């Protein structure tokens, strides 16, 4: 299973200004850490990806633009073998 995480920076930027992108990426890191721990407990394999899914395809599926809702993280989950 592929989990794709996107962010709407426009919602974060008014409150946090220039810190918005860094804070979003830190939140993604915390989410990945939690997902890795849950997968370990459930006996699943997890792997974080970088650039694994094309922005154009994701934008088409979500009916948004890559600038409005960019992909900030991707994680694959599957059985451990």
N, C-alpha and C positions, 0 to 999 in steps of 0.2 A: 504494500500500500504506500502511496506517495502522499505526504502531507505538504501542501504548499501554503506558506504564510505570507500574507500581503499586509501592507499598512497604508493607512490614509494619513499621510503626513499633514495634510491641511487641517485635520482635527487636532493634532498635537501642537502644531507650530504656533497658534495664537497664545497658548499658555506658556510654552517653554522656549519659544524663539529659536535661536541658533542651536540650542541643545537638543532639539527635537529628534534629529536623525540618530544621534548617539544614544539617546534614551530608548528609542525604538529598537535599536540593535542590541542593547543590553537586555531589554525585555525578551527578545528572541533568544538570546543566550540562556536566560533563565528558564524559558519554556523548553528549550532543547535539553537542558540539564534534567529537568523534571521528567521529560519523555524518556530519556536514556535510563533513568532510575526505574521508572515504571516498566519499561521493556525488560530490564534486567530481572526485575521481580517476577514478571510473567513468563520469563524464559524465551523472549523474542529477541531478534536481532534488530538493531537500529543503526542507521548510518546517515549522518548529515551530509548534504550535497551542496555544491556550489555551482550555480549556473546550469542546473540540470533540466529546467523546463524553460522553453522560449517565452519571452514576455508577450510576443504578438499572439500566441495561442491562448495564453492566460487572459489577456485583455479581451480577446474575442469571446471566450467562455463567460467572463464576468460582465461583459458589456461596459467596460470602462477603458481608460487609457493607461499606458504604462507610467505616465507622469502622475496621474491621479491616484493610482493604487499599485505601486511597484511591488514586485516580489522581494521579500527580505529574508526568506529562509525556506529551505526544503529539507525534508527528512523522510527517509524510506524506512518502513517497518516490514518485517517478515519473519518467517519461521527460522529458528536457529538450526543449522545442519552441520 
